[in-house]
Amino acid sequence: MRILLCLLAWPMVACAQQASCPLTIDEGTIDVKPPLGWEASSSLAHLSSAGMVRGNPRQLGYLVPTTTKKGKSRGVDSWHFDKGEEKWLWCGYGREVIQLAKRMNDAATRCEMTGKEERPGVYIEITLICK
């Protein structure tokens, strides 16, 4: 019954939502418009960071995690929200020159992100679960 309720009333009911940042953005995905007289080139951009944004991502309302736990190869960050608050996962690529954002369920009040680095600044996994 809860699954059906989650499917029918998703924005209003706090159902667990999971999202993972893509590990790379392929060449040609982003359209670069260089200034007159310049040529643009792009290459594979690797996932380098992620976090949460409050409100519209274009307003750059980056949030500091409520709690952070660091392990040997994994880290876990958590954020707390008021019910109904607009929240987005952002994923940064190529030293954060490129960012993607995905809206998370407004009814969720807690989001927990797990990240695994291959080496400093290069992630092989970032997953967010909001409940």
Secondary structure, DSSP 8 states (H G I E B T S, - for coil): -HHHHHHHSGGGS---EEEE--SEE-TTSS-----TT-------EEEEEEEEEES-GGG--B---SEEEE-SSEEEEEEE--TT--EEEEEEETTTTEEEEEEE-TT--EEEEEEEEEETTEEEEEEEEE-
